[in-house]
Amino acid sequence: MNVQESAETLALEALAWLAGQDGLLPAFLAASGLEAGQIASAAAQPEFLAGVLDFLLQDDAWVMGFCEARGLPYTAPAQARAALPGGAIAWD
């Protein structure tokens, strides 16, 4: 698995985590402009997955909650974001 594939996998895990948190999935959908039925097809797009991580990275508590639930270092979402489209711009 290459770096981008690993980043996409982490973003999918973040999406699943967001879906399990009260109120976060509706907030993400509102921010993204998507409806719940569009998530599955959108999740195949690296740009969408970058948006998932952008959303997660907005709140340190979300990052901490996700990372603690998955046993990841707190830096993992930002590192994954850097490997997805627009990541070099987002983290320069």
DSSP file with accessible surface (Angstrom, degrees, kcal/mol):
  #  RESIDUE AA STRUCTURE BP1 BP2  ACC     N-H-->O    O-->H-N    N-H-->O    O-->H-N    TCO  KAPPA ALPHA  PHI   PSI    X-CA   Y-CA   Z-CA
    1    1 A M              0   0  162      0, 0.0     2,-0.1     0, 0.0     0, 0.0   0.000 360.0 360.0 360.0 129.4    0.0    0.0    0.0
    2    2 A N     >  -     0   0   90      1,-0.1     4,-2.4     4,-0.0     5,-0.2  -0.261 360.0 -94.5 -85.3 177.8    1.5    3.4   -1.0
    3    3 A V  H  > S+     0   0  109      1,-0.2     4,-2.4     2,-0.2     5,-0.2   0.903 123.8  48.5 -61.5 -44.8    1.3    6.6    1.1
    4    4 A Q  H  > S+     0   0   74      1,-0.2     4,-2.7     2,-0.2    -1,-0.2   0.920 111.0  50.5 -64.8 -41.1   -1.8    7.9   -0.7
    5    5 A E  H  > S+     0   0   90      2,-0.2     4,-2.3     1,-0.2    -1,-0.2   0.913 110.9  49.5 -62.9 -39.7   -3.7    4.6   -0.3
    6    6 A S  H  X S+     0   0   57     -4,-2.4     4,-2.4     2,-0.2    -1,-0.2   0.909 111.2  49.6 -63.9 -40.6   -2.8    4.6    3.4
    7    7 A A  H  X S+     0   0    5     -4,-2.4     4,-2.4     2,-0.2    -2,-0.2   0.903 110.0  50.7 -65.0 -40.5   -4.0    8.2    3.7
    8    8 A E  H  X S+     0   0   47     -4,-2.7     4,-2.3     2,-0.2    -2,-0.2   0.910 109.6  51.1 -64.0 -40.0   -7.3    7.3    1.9
    9    9 A T  H  X S+     0   0   55     -4,-2.3     4,-2.2     2,-0.2    -2,-0.2   0.930 110.1  48.9 -63.4 -43.8   -7.8    4.3    4.3
   10   10 A L  H  X S+     0   0   21     -4,-2.4     4,-2.5     1,-0.2    -2,-0.2   0.916 110.1  52.0 -63.1 -40.0   -7.3    6.6    7.3
   11   11 A A  H  X S+     0   0    0     -4,-2.4     4,-2.5     1,-0.2    -1,-0.2   0.896 108.2  50.9 -64.3 -38.8   -9.8    9.1    5.9
   12   12 A L  H  X S+     0   0   79     -4,-2.3     4,-2.3     2,-0.2    -1,-0.2   0.900 109.9  50.1 -64.6 -39.0  -12.3    6.3    5.4
   13   13 A E  H  X S+     0   0   58     -4,-2.2     4,-2.4     2,-0.2    -2,-0.2   0.897 109.8  51.3 -64.2 -38.7  -11.8    5.3    9.0
   14   14 A A  H  X S+     0   0    0     -4,-2.5     4,-3.0     2,-0.2    -2,-0.2   0.904 108.3  51.8 -64.5 -40.1  -12.3    9.0   10.0
   15   15 A L  H  X S+     0   0   17     -4,-2.5     4,-2.3     2,-0.2    -2,-0.2   0.928 110.0  48.5 -61.7 -44.8  -15.5    9.1    8.1
   16   16 A A  H  X S+     0   0   67     -4,-2.3     4,-1.1     2,-0.2    -2,-0.2   0.909 112.1  49.6 -62.4 -39.9  -16.7    6.0    9.9
   17   17 A W  H >< S+     0   0   34     -4,-2.4     3,-0.7     1,-0.2     4,-0.4   0.937 109.4  51.2 -64.6 -45.2  -15.7    7.5   13.2
   18   18 A L  H >< S+     0   0    0     -4,-3.0     3,-1.5     1,-0.3     7,-0.7   0.898 106.0  56.1 -57.3 -41.1  -17.6   10.8   12.3
   19   19 A A  H 3< S+     0   0   55     -4,-2.3    -1,-0.3     1,-0.3    -2,-0.2   0.792 105.7  52.2 -63.2 -26.8  -20.7    8.8   11.5
   20   20 A G  T << S+     0   0   56     -4,-1.1     2,-0.5    -3,-0.7    -1,-0.3   0.468  92.4  89.2 -89.4  -1.1  -20.6    7.3   14.9
   21   21 A Q  S X> S-     0   0   73     -3,-1.5     3,-1.5    -4,-0.4     4,-0.9  -0.855  88.5-106.3-102.6 129.9  -20.4   10.6   16.8
   22   22 A D  T 34 S-     0   0  168     -2,-0.5    -2,-0.1     1,-0.3    -1,-0.0  -0.282  98.3  -5.4 -54.0 121.9  -23.6   12.3   17.8
   23   23 A G  T 3> S+     0   0   51     -4,-0.1     4,-1.4     1,-0.1    -1,-0.3   0.217 107.0  98.5  83.0 -14.6  -24.2   15.3   15.5
   24   24 A L  H <> S+     0   0   18     -3,-1.5     4,-2.8    -6,-0.3     5,-0.2   0.904  78.4  51.9 -77.1 -39.9  -20.9   15.2   13.6
   25   25 A L  H  X S+     0   0   38     -4,-0.9     4,-3.0    -7,-0.7     5,-0.2   0.953 110.9  47.8 -64.1 -45.2  -22.1   13.4   10.5
   26   26 A P  H  > S+     0   0   83      0, 0.0     4,-2.5     0, 0.0    -1,-0.2   0.911 112.9  50.2 -60.4 -36.3  -25.0   15.9    9.9
   27   27 A A  H  X S+     0   0   42     -4,-1.4     4,-2.3     2,-0.2    -2,-0.2   0.913 111.7  47.7 -66.2 -41.0  -22.5   18.8   10.5
   28   28 A F  H  X S+     0   0    7     -4,-2.8     4,-2.5     2,-0.2     6,-0.2   0.929 111.4  50.1 -64.4 -45.1  -20.1   17.2    8.0
   29   29 A L  H  X>S+     0   0   26     -4,-3.0     4,-2.0     1,-0.2     5,-0.8   0.915 111.0  49.5 -60.5 -41.8  -22.9   16.7    5.4
   30   30 A A  H  <5S+     0   0   82     -4,-2.5    -1,-0.2    -5,-0.2    -2,-0.2   0.916 113.0  46.9 -63.1 -41.0  -23.9   20.3    5.8
   31   31 A A  H  <5S+     0   0   74     -4,-2.3    -2,-0.2     1,-0.2    -1,-0.2   0.865 117.7  42.3 -68.7 -34.6  -20.4   21.5    5.4
   32   32 A S  H  <5S-     0   0   48     -4,-2.5    -1,-0.2    -5,-0.2    -2,-0.2   0.685 101.7-129.3 -86.2 -21.6  -19.8   19.3    2.3
   33   33 A G  T  <5 +     0   0   65     -4,-2.0     2,-0.2     1,-0.3    -3,-0.2   0.549  64.9 128.8  82.2   8.3  -23.2   20.0    0.7
   34   34 A L      < -     0   0   42     -5,-0.8    -1,-0.3    -6,-0.2     2,-0.3  -0.555  55.0-131.0 -93.2 160.9  -23.8   16.2    0.3
   35   35 A E    >   -     0   0  143     -2,-0.2     3,-2.4    -3,-0.1     4,-0.5  -0.751  33.0-106.1-102.0 158.6  -26.7   14.1    1.2
   36   36 A A  G >  S+     0   0   67     -2,-0.3     3,-1.4     1,-0.3     4,-0.4   0.856 118.6  59.2 -54.3 -37.5  -26.3   10.9    3.2
   37   37 A G  G 3  S+     0   0   77      1,-0.3     4,-0.3     2,-0.1    -1,-0.3   0.623 100.3  57.4 -69.5 -11.3  -27.0    8.8    0.1
   38   38 A Q  G <> S+     0   0   82     -3,-2.4     4,-2.2     1,-0.1    -1,-0.3   0.543  81.8  86.9 -94.7  -8.0  -24.1   10.4   -1.8
   39   39 A I  H <> S+     0   0   28     -3,-1.4     4,-2.7    -4,-0.5     5,-0.2   0.914  82.6  55.4 -61.8 -46.3  -21.4    9.4    0.7
   40   40 A A  H  4 S+     0   0   86     -4,-0.4     4,-0.3     1,-0.2    -1,-0.2   0.922 113.7  39.6 -57.8 -45.4  -20.7    6.0   -0.7
   41   41 A S  H >4 S+     0   0   85     -4,-0.3     3,-1.1     1,-0.2    -1,-0.2   0.899 116.0  51.6 -73.1 -36.0  -19.9    7.2   -4.2
   42   42 A A  H >< S+     0   0   15     -4,-2.2     3,-2.4     1,-0.2     6,-0.3   0.855  96.9  68.9 -66.7 -32.6  -18.1   10.3   -3.0
   43   43 A A  T 3< S+     0   0   17     -4,-2.7    -1,-0.2     1,-0.3    -2,-0.2   0.656  88.3  65.6 -65.3 -11.4  -15.9    8.2   -0.7
   44   44 A A  T <  S+     0   0   75     -3,-1.1    -1,-0.3    -4,-0.3    -2,-0.2   0.548  87.2  86.2 -83.6  -6.0  -14.2    6.8   -3.8
   45   45 A Q  S X> S-     0   0  102     -3,-2.4     4,-2.1     1,-0.1     3,-0.5  -0.839  70.4-148.3-101.4 124.8  -12.8   10.2   -4.6
   46   46 A P  H 3> S+     0   0   27      0, 0.0     4,-2.3     0, 0.0     5,-0.2   0.853  99.7  58.1 -57.8 -32.5   -9.5   11.3   -3.0
   47   47 A E  H 3> S+     0   0  114      2,-0.2     4,-1.7     1,-0.2     5,-0.1   0.891 106.0  48.5 -65.7 -39.6  -10.7   14.9   -3.0
   48   48 A F  H <> S+     0   0   28     -3,-0.5     4,-1.9    -6,-0.3    -1,-0.2   0.922 110.1  51.6 -63.5 -44.5  -13.7   14.0   -0.9
   49   49 A L  H  X S+     0   0    3     -4,-2.1     4,-2.0    -7,-0.3    -2,-0.2   0.877 106.2  54.7 -63.2 -35.0  -11.5   12.0    1.5
   50   50 A A  H  X S+     0   0    3     -4,-2.3     4,-2.7     1,-0.2    -1,-0.2   0.918 106.7  52.1 -61.5 -40.2   -9.3   15.1    1.8
   51   51 A G  H  X S+     0   0   27     -4,-1.7     4,-2.4     2,-0.2    -2,-0.2   0.852 104.3  56.2 -64.5 -35.4  -12.4   17.0    2.8
   52   52 A V  H  X S+     0   0    0     -4,-1.9     4,-2.5     2,-0.2    -1,-0.2   0.949 111.3  43.3 -59.6 -47.1  -13.2   14.5    5.5
   53   53 A L  H  X S+     0   0    0     -4,-2.0     4,-2.8     2,-0.2    -2,-0.2   0.889 110.3  55.5 -69.2 -37.0   -9.8   15.0    7.0
   54   54 A D  H  < S+     0   0   68     -4,-2.7     4,-0.4     2,-0.2    -1,-0.2   0.926 110.5  46.8 -57.6 -43.9  -10.1   18.8    6.6
   55   55 A F  H >< S+     0   0   13     -4,-2.4     3,-1.5     1,-0.2     4,-0.3   0.948 112.6  48.3 -63.4 -48.6  -13.4   18.6    8.6
   56   56 A L  H >< S+     0   0    0     -4,-2.5     3,-1.5     1,-0.3     7,-0.4   0.907 106.3  58.1 -58.6 -40.9  -11.9   16.4   11.3
   57   57 A L  T 3< S+     0   0   37     -4,-2.8    -1,-0.3     1,-0.3    -2,-0.2   0.560  85.2  81.9 -72.5  -4.4   -8.8   18.7   11.7
   58   58 A Q  T <  S+     0   0  136     -3,-1.5     2,-0.4    -4,-0.4    -1,-0.3   0.716  95.7  41.8 -69.8 -20.8  -11.1   21.7   12.5
   59   59 A D    <>  -     0   0   59     -3,-1.5     4,-2.1    -4,-0.3     3,-0.5  -0.975  65.7-152.5-136.8 120.3  -11.4   20.6   16.1
   60   60 A D  H  > S+     0   0  126     -2,-0.4     4,-2.9     1,-0.2     5,-0.2   0.846  99.8  57.6 -58.0 -35.4   -8.6   19.2   18.3
   61   61 A A  H  > S+     0   0   63      1,-0.2     4,-2.6     2,-0.2    -1,-0.2   0.880 106.5  48.9 -65.0 -36.2  -11.1   17.3   20.4
   62   62 A W  H  > S+     0   0   56     -3,-0.5     4,-2.8     2,-0.2     5,-0.2   0.923 111.8  48.7 -66.8 -44.5  -12.3   15.5   17.3
   63   63 A V  H  X S+     0   0   11     -4,-2.1     4,-2.9    -7,-0.4     5,-0.3   0.943 114.0  46.2 -59.6 -47.8   -8.7   14.6   16.3
   64   64 A M  H  X S+     0   0   79     -4,-2.9     4,-2.8     1,-0.2     5,-0.2   0.920 113.1  49.3 -62.7 -44.3   -8.0   13.4   19.8
   65   65 A G  H  X S+     0   0   23     -4,-2.6     4,-2.1    -5,-0.2    -1,-0.2   0.921 114.2  45.0 -61.4 -45.5  -11.2   11.3   19.9
   66   66 A F  H  X S+     0   0    0     -4,-2.8     4,-1.8     2,-0.2    -2,-0.2   0.951 115.4  46.4 -63.2 -49.5  -10.6    9.7   16.5
   67   67 A C  H  X>S+     0   0    0     -4,-2.9     5,-2.7    -5,-0.2     4,-1.0   0.900 113.0  49.2 -64.0 -40.3   -6.9    9.0   17.2
   68   68 A E  H  <5S+     0   0  116     -4,-2.8     3,-0.5    -5,-0.3    -1,-0.2   0.908 110.5  51.2 -65.9 -39.4   -7.6    7.6   20.7
   69   69 A A  H  <5S+     0   0   64     -4,-2.1    -1,-0.2    -5,-0.2    -2,-0.2   0.832 118.9  37.0 -65.4 -31.4  -10.4    5.4   19.3
   70   70 A R  H  <5S-     0   0  122     -4,-1.8    -1,-0.2    -5,-0.1    -2,-0.2   0.424 109.7-117.0-100.8  -3.9   -8.1    4.0   16.5
   71   71 A G  T  <5 +     0   0   69     -4,-1.0    -3,-0.2    -3,-0.5    -4,-0.1   0.871  67.3 140.7  70.4  35.7   -4.9    3.9   18.6
   72   72 A L      < -     0   0   49     -5,-2.7    -1,-0.2    -6,-0.2    -2,-0.1  -0.780  58.7-101.8-109.6 154.6   -3.1    6.4   16.4
   73   73 A P    >   -     0   0   81      0, 0.0     3,-2.0     0, 0.0    -1,-0.1  -0.416  37.2-113.4 -68.2 152.3   -0.8    9.3   17.2
   74   74 A Y  T 3  S+     0   0  117      1,-0.3     4,-0.4     2,-0.1    -7,-0.1   0.704 114.9  61.0 -62.4 -18.1   -2.5   12.7   17.1
   75   75 A T  T 3> S+     0   0   79      1,-0.2     4,-2.4     2,-0.1    -1,-0.3   0.603  78.8  90.7 -82.8 -11.3   -0.4   13.7   14.1
   76   76 A A  H <> S+     0   0   10     -3,-2.0     4,-2.7     1,-0.2     5,-0.2   0.887  83.4  49.8 -58.1 -46.0   -1.8   10.9   11.9
   77   77 A P  H  > S+     0   0    0      0, 0.0     4,-2.6     0, 0.0    -1,-0.2   0.925 112.8  46.9 -62.5 -40.0   -4.8   12.8   10.4
   78   78 A A  H  > S+     0   0   30     -4,-0.4     4,-2.0     2,-0.2    -2,-0.2   0.901 112.8  49.7 -67.7 -38.3   -2.6   15.8    9.4
   79   79 A Q  H  X S+     0   0  125     -4,-2.4     4,-0.8     2,-0.2    -1,-0.2   0.917 112.4  47.4 -65.6 -40.9    0.0   13.5    7.9
   80   80 A A  H >< S+     0   0    8     -4,-2.7     3,-1.0    -5,-0.2     4,-0.5   0.916 109.0  54.7 -65.2 -41.1   -2.7   11.7    6.0
   81   81 A R  H >< S+     0   0   16     -4,-2.6     3,-1.5     1,-0.3    -1,-0.2   0.892 102.5  57.3 -60.1 -38.5   -4.1   15.0    4.8
   82   82 A A  H 3< S+     0   0   48     -4,-2.0    -1,-0.3     1,-0.3    -2,-0.2   0.774 103.5  54.4 -64.5 -23.3   -0.8   16.0    3.5
   83   83 A A  T << S+     0   0   29     -3,-1.0    -1,-0.3    -4,-0.8    -2,-0.2   0.518  98.6  77.4 -89.0  -5.1   -0.7   12.9    1.3
   84   84 A L  S X  S-     0   0    7     -3,-1.5     3,-2.6    -4,-0.5     4,-0.3  -0.582 102.4 -64.2-102.4 166.3   -4.1   13.7   -0.4
   85   85 A P  T 3  S+     0   0   45      0, 0.0    -1,-0.2     0, 0.0    -2,-0.1  -0.166 124.9  14.7 -52.3 132.1   -4.9   16.2   -3.1
   86   86 A G  T 3> S+     0   0   38     -4,-0.1     4,-2.6    -3,-0.1     5,-0.2   0.374  91.0 120.2  83.9  -3.3   -4.3   19.7   -2.0
   87   87 A G  H <>  +     0   0    1     -3,-2.6     4,-1.9     1,-0.2    -4,-0.1   0.865  69.3  54.5 -64.2 -36.6   -2.3   18.5    1.0
   88   88 A A  H  > S+     0   0   65     -4,-0.3     4,-0.5     1,-0.2    -1,-0.2   0.900 112.9  44.4 -65.1 -34.8    0.9   20.3    0.0
   89   89 A I  H >4 S+     0   0  143      1,-0.2     3,-0.8     2,-0.2    -2,-0.2   0.931 112.2  52.1 -72.9 -43.4   -1.1   23.6   -0.1
   90   90 A A  H 3< S+     0   0   50     -4,-2.6    -2,-0.2     1,-0.2    -1,-0.2   0.807 119.6  32.7 -64.9 -29.7   -3.0   22.9    3.1
   91   91 A W  H 3<        0   0  118     -4,-1.9    -1,-0.2    -5,-0.2    -2,-0.2   0.270 360.0 360.0-117.7  12.3    0.2   22.2    5.2
   92   92 A D    <<        0   0  170     -3,-0.8    -3,-0.0    -4,-0.5    -4,-0.0  -0.384 360.0 360.0 -72.6 360.0    2.9   24.5    3.7
